[in-house]
Amino acid sequence: MDPHEENDSINVRVMEPMPGYVEFITRGYATMVSALKDCTACGFELSKRTLLDNAYITWAEIGLFFMCAVMWTMMRRGLTACLFKPFAQWCRLQRKDIAKLPESAWKFLFYSMSWSYSTYLLFFTQYSFFHDPPSVFYDWKSGMTVPTDIAIAYLIQGSFYGHSIYATVYMDAWRKDSIVMVVHHIITLALITFSYAFRYHNIGVLVLFLHDINDIQLEFTKLNVYFKTRGGSYYMVNDILSNMGSVSFSITWFWFRLYWFPLKVLYASCISSLESVPNIPFYFFFNFLLFALLLMNIYWFLYIVLFVVKVLTGQMREVNDVREYDEEEQLKMRGDNADHQNTVSEGKHVQNGVMKEKHL
């Protein structure tokens, strides 16, 4: 046998089949416990040294991040004033829906763009991360060059989540899960920033792909809810589309975030990462953030279950966002008109009739 052919056969990697939940839990638990026992020198000093030795990010990249975050905020304000709100008024939507539409239209537009780009990277380029998640750590090296196409995805997503922290507090409608949403944006931004700095960008693309699709479906559903009653008339086509969107959203939330996310992303980050790169930097830190993301996905899935239960038991006859405050709760929070005017003059923020103090 030719030596070159022998080397080629040795270098061929066999694609691992996707594990089940039982294998993920048992192997993940065993691997993390073993890694914890082996980390005898773990502590602040080791973390500091590892951060300085393996994190690569330039001041120019940080400046570009802030510039793009401001750009997203200005773009949203401009589109709201010049397009979204005038269009909602032209369509003669209900007054409460005119206030809600700009937020949903903006998010639908962004996530459609970002998810399309992630889809392009995973399915129309040379990357095989979706079909072979362990490959995200093949040939990893500290300080390796980030491919330009992936760096663009990181800049888009990172700056958008920087904008989203501000937007959730000062621009979006205040909901029952808004505090959790702020925490989600902070964790997501931390994952994006540190995964870029430590060159875990391959798995980052997979995480973004598995999450953005649900935001598209959520905002699509809400937009059709707003448009089903306009100009004093009822439009069945928008009602049907909103119902279809809510069903699709519920299914894909479980499939993408509670099935593929743990079995593709978490399996690769917990188990495959150590197999490819023993003593991989910040192993526990990144897995902690990813598991926190999974817990929030489960938290929001409970809202979906609540929605389904309300529909099946007849408590809800039409699609609605169960995270939003109902009219009775809004009245309690809003108070009388005089208090409302005083609140505005004192600098508090009012969205959808719900008061929100302007502090982080």
N, C-alpha and C positions, 0 to 999 in steps of 0.2 A: 504493500500500500504506500502511495506517495506521502511523504511527511507533511506536505502542504495540505493534502486532502484530510489527513488525520487531524491537523490543527483546526481546519475549518469545521470538522464534525464536532470537535470539542467545544468550539465557540458558539455553536448553535444552541440557543436557549429554547427550552420547551415552554409553551404558553400554559400557565397554570389555570385549571378550571376554577370558576368562581365558587367560593365556599358557601356553605349554608350558615344559618344563625348559630347552630350548636358548635360547629367547627370554629367559627369566628370567636365566640365567647370563650370556649375552652382553650384554644391556642393563644388567643389574645391575652387572657388572664395569666396563663403560664409564662408567656414571653415577657410580659411587663413585670411580673413578680421576680422572674429570674434577672431581668435587667436592673431592677431596683436593688437586689441582693449584691449584684456585681459592682454597683456604683458606690464603692466604699468611700470615695473622695468627694461625693456630691455635696454641694454647699454653695454659699455665695461666692467664695473666691474662685472656685472652679467655673461657675456660671459666668462670672465677670471675665475670666481669662478666655473661656470658650467664645464669648460674645466678641471680644476684641480680635480673636484670631480667625473667626469664621464669618463674621457679618460684614458684607460689602455693600455699601450704599453711599453715593456721593451727594455733596451739597447741591449740585446742579439738579439731581433727580428729586431731592426734597423740595427744592424751589419750584420745579415743574409740577410736582404734585399739588402744592398750594395754589399755584396759578390756575391749574385745571379745575380744582375744587371751587374756586371763586367763579371761574367761567361757567360751570354747571349752574351755580346759583343765579348768576346774571341771565343765563339762557332761559332758565325756568321762569324767572320773573318776566322776561321779555315775551316769551311764548304765552304766558298766562294773560298778560295785559293786551297783547296784540292779536292773539289767535284763539286760545282756548275759551276765555270768558266771553268775547264777542260772538264766537260760534255758538256757545251754549245759549246766549241770549237770542241770537238769530233763530235758533231751533225752538225757542220758546219753551225751554225746560222749566220744571217747577223751581221755585226760588231756592229751596234747599239743595236741589241738584246742581243748580248753576254754581253754587259755592263749592260743591264737591268735585265737579268734573275736572277742573284744571289739574288737581293732584293726580287723579287716575290717568288722565290723558298723558301727562308728563312721564309717569312711571311706565305706562304701557309703551310709549315711544322709546324710552331708554332701554328697558329690558328686552324689547324685541330686537333692538340693535345689538346689545351686548350678547344675548344668547345666540343670535345668528352667527356672530363672530366666533364664539366658543365652539359652536357646531362645526363651523368651517375648519377650525384648527384641529378638532378631534377626528373628523370624518373625511376631510378633503385635502389633507396634507400628509406628510410622512409620519406623523405621530400616531402611536398605537396605544395610547394610555387608557382609552375606554375599554377596549377589548382585552388588554393585557395590563391591568393596573400595577402589578409589581414592577413593570418596566419604567415607572416614573423615577425609580432610584438606580436604575442601571447606569453605570459610568458616571455617577455623581462625583463631583470634586469640589472642594471648598474654593469659592471665588471663581467658579467656572463662568464663562460668558453666557448671558441669557439671550436666546435667539430673539431677533428684532420683533417677529410677529407675536411672540409671547410677551415681550416687554411692553408692546402696545396694549395688549389686553390688560396687563397689570396697571398701566398708567390710567386707562379708562376706568377700570373698576375701583382702583384705590382712591382716585380723586373723587369718584362719584360717592363712595361711602363716606369720605371726609365731608363732602357736601351734605350727605343724608343725615349725619349727626345734627348739623345745624338745622336742616329742613324739618326733621321730626319734632324738634323743640319749638321752632319759630314759624314754620310754614304749613305743616300738615295739620289735618284735623286731629284733635286729641281723642284718643281711644283708650279702652280699658287696658290694652297691652302696650301703650306707648312707651312706658318706662322699660319694659322688656325689649321693645324695638330699639331703643337707644343702646341698651346693653348689647343687643345683637350686632348693631352697626359698629360698636367699639371693638367687639371680639373679631368681627369680620375684617375690620381695618387692621387690627393687630396681626391677624393671620396673613393678610395680603402683604403687609410691610415686612414682617419677619421671614415669611416664606421666600419673598424676593431677595432679602438681604442674605439669607442662608442658602439661596439657590435651590429651594424646593419648589420652583416655579412649575414643574411638570404636574405635580399633584394639585397645585393651585388651580390650574386650568380645568381639571376634572371636577373640583369642588364648585367652581363657578358655573359650569355647565349643568350640574345636577340641581342647582338651586334657582337659577334665573327663570327657568321655564314656568315655575309656579306663579311667579310674580306677573308674568304675561297673562296667564289664565285668570288670575284674580282680578287684575285691572280690566281685562276684556269683559268679564262678567259684570263688574260694577258699572262700566260704561253702558252696557246694554240695559241694566236696571234703570239708569238715569234716562235713557232714551225711550223707554217703553211708554212713558207718559209725557207727551210734549204737545204744546199748542192746544191743551184741553182735550186731546184725543189719546186713545189707547192703541198701541201698535203691538200686535201679537208676535210679529217676527222677532222683535227685540226681547220679548218675554221668553220665547222659545230659545233664543240664543243665550240668554242669561241662565236659563235652566241647564242647557247643555254645557255651558262654561263651568257652572258650579259642580256638575257631575264629573267633568273632565279634571277640574282642579282637585277634587277630593281623591280621585284615583291616582293621578300623577304625583300628588303630594306623598302618598304612601309609597308609591313605586320608586320615585326618584330619591326622596329624602330619608325614608325609613327602611328601604330595601337595598337599593344600589349604593347609597351613601355609606352605610356601615360595612357592607360586604365588599365594596370596591375600594373606597377611600380609607376607611378606618383599618381594614384588614391590611392594606398596603402600608399604612403609616405605623401600625403597631408591630406587624410581623415581618413583612417583606423588607422594610427599611433596615432592620438589624441584620437580616440575611445578606443584603447587598452591601451595607456599610456598617460593620460592627463599630460600636461607640459613636454612632451618628450624633452630631451636635444637637443639643436642645431637644432631645427625643421626648422627654416627659412634658416639656412646655408645650410643644406643638400638639401632642396627643391630648393634653388637657383642654386646649382651646377647641380642638375638633370634637371632643366628647361634649363640651359645653354647647357647641353648635347643635349636636344631636339632641341634647336635652331640650333645647329651645324648639327644635323641630317637633319633638314629642308634645311639648307644651301647646304649640299652635295646632297640632293635630287634634288635641282635645276640643278646641273651638270648632273644628270641622265635625267631630263626632257630635258635639252639642247641636250644631246646625242640623245634622241629619236626624237626630232624635226629635228636634222641634218640628221638622217637616213631617216625620212619620207619625207623630202623636197629634198633629193638627194644630200645634201651638203657633206655627208659622205657615202662612199660605202663599208666601212669595219669597223669592230670593232676597236676602238681606244680610248685611255684615253684622254678625252677632257680637263683634268687638266694639261696635259703636254704641254710644249711649242712646237709650230710647227717649221719647219726648218727655216723659215724666222725670227722668233723671236729668235731662237737660234743663228743665224748668227749675229743679231744685238747685242746680249748679249756677244757673243764670241769675236767679232772683228776679226782682221787679225791674222795670225799665230804668228807674233812677239809679239803682245799684249798678246796672249794666253800663250806663253812661259814665258813672264815677270810676268804674273799673277801667274803662278805656282811657280815661283821662289820667289815671294813675300808672298807665304803662303796661297793663296786663293784656294778654293776647287772646282774642276771641276767634275761634274757628268752629264753623258748623253750629253756632249757638252755644258752644261749650267753652267756658273760661279756662285759661291756662296761663299761669304766671311765667314771666320771661326770666327764668333762671335755670342754669344747668344743674 
